[in-house]
Amino acid sequence: MTAKDRQEFKDYLKACTDRQVYGVLEKEKAANRQDYADLAQDELERRNLV
């Protein structure tokens, strides 16, 4: 993942609803994309949802 990819995905997650972030986390885990799953987890933690 490039720095640009990381920032774009973080921006995308910030625009998602709480429920959507949970969905993204599950989807990324299922696809074995740990970097993206970690960013989704970070967003949930930022929102104090975990």
Protein Blocks (a to p, Z undefined) as FASTA:
>chain_A
ZZklmmmmmmmmmmpcfklmmmmmmmmmmnopaklmmmmmmmmmmnopZZ
